[in-house]
Amino acid sequence: ITALLAWLLSACTLEVPAATEAVVAITQGSGVARSEKLTNAQMQDLSGWLKERSSGWSPSYVSYAPATEVRVKHADGSHTVVNIMQSKVVVYGSAGQYEKAFAPNDLVSLRSSIGVK
């Protein structure tokens, strides 16, 4: 039981390794409307935003259409995708897919930190 509890608790905390490169893509309709590389400062802001909100994530097994999607590359060559939706953020990578609902102000803050209005 202790091992199961430890696994369940660890599944609720999101850990995203430091980014070496990231690209944000804004999707409209069936295609990408705009795509641009994030600056080092924007990557740090994204990382800080996720670290400040690392607890309370739930495993997700549903496929979501891309909205505002940030594709992050890590030093080990792995990738993480952060899909910023209207009321939640979905993060997926080698550790699986997780989601968390956020207040509108939190999502405005996240979008602003990566240069998206």
Secondary structure, DSSP 8 states (H G I E B T S, - for coil): -HHHHHHHHHHTB-----EEEEEEEEEETTEEEEEEE--HHHHHHHHHHHHHT-BS-EE--S----SEEEEEEETTS-EEEEEE-SSEEEEEETTEEEEEE--HHHHHHHHHHTT--
